[in-house]
């Protein structure tokens, strides 16, 4: 398994290196007067990819917190329902004890 992981990492690194060497053309990005940037094409693509990875990771964290909150609410509801079932069983047992064996017919 470690060999497969190493091969995949080497292939990804080779792809990044060859992609960078093939896309060195300078590109100028301008947004009104807020910024004016000149950078190689590969750098802009990698930055856009990195922004996507960070955004997706952030959304995953938010989703995880939401799911943990839902799980906590459901666990609380399960505990309450179990408590109700346990209390109702105690009531049934105590009613049977007070009626006595002669009253069961």
C-alpha positions, 0 to 999 in steps of 0.5 A: 500500500505504501508503494502505491501511495509513493507512486501516486505522489510521484506522479502528481509531483511530476504532473505539477512540474511538467504543467508548470514548465509548459504554462509559463506565459505571463497573464495580467489580471486586472479588476478596476483599480483595486488590483493589477497582477501579472503572474504566470498562468500555472501560478494563477491556476494553482492559486484558484485550485488552492482557493477551491480546496480551502473553500471546500474544506471550510464547507466540510467543517461547517457541515460536520458541526451541523451534523454533530449538533443534529446527532446530539439532539437525536441522542438527547431525544433517544435518552428521553424516550428510553427514560419514558419507557423505563418509567412506564414499565415501572408504573406497570410493575407497581400497578401489578404489585398493588392489585395482588395475585387474586385480582388478575383473573 
